[in-house]
Amino acid sequence: MNKEKMNNKDFIREVSKKTGFTMNDIKTVYDAGAEVVKENLVNDISTAPFQGMIIYPATYNNTVTFPRARFGKAFHDLSPIS
C-alpha cells in the first residue's frame, strides 16, 4: 500500500493559498531556508524550520552523518492512524 505524498510544488501552492503570498515568493524563502538547514547540518547545528520540528545531524558508526528530524508538541495532536 502506497501512501500519498505531496510534492514540493503542491506544498508551495497550498501555502500560497493559505497566506496570499505568491508561489514565487514562497519558493524563494523555502529555497533559502533549505540552504540554511544544509549549512547548519554541515556545521553540526540543529535547526527548527517549523514550530515543533527540529532537523539535526545524526552520526552512524562515527563515520556517516545524515539529517534526522524530531517532531514536538505541535505535531502530537494528530489522530492515530488505524
URDA-V305984 format. One line per field, one symbol per residue. ss: DSSP state (H for helix, E for strand, L for the rest). Layout:
# URDA-V305984
ss: ???
This chain:
# URDA-V305984
ss: LLLLLLLHHHHHHHHHHHHLLLHHHHHHHHHHHHHHHHHHHHLLLLEEEELLEEEEEEEELLLEEEEEEEELHHHLLLLLLL
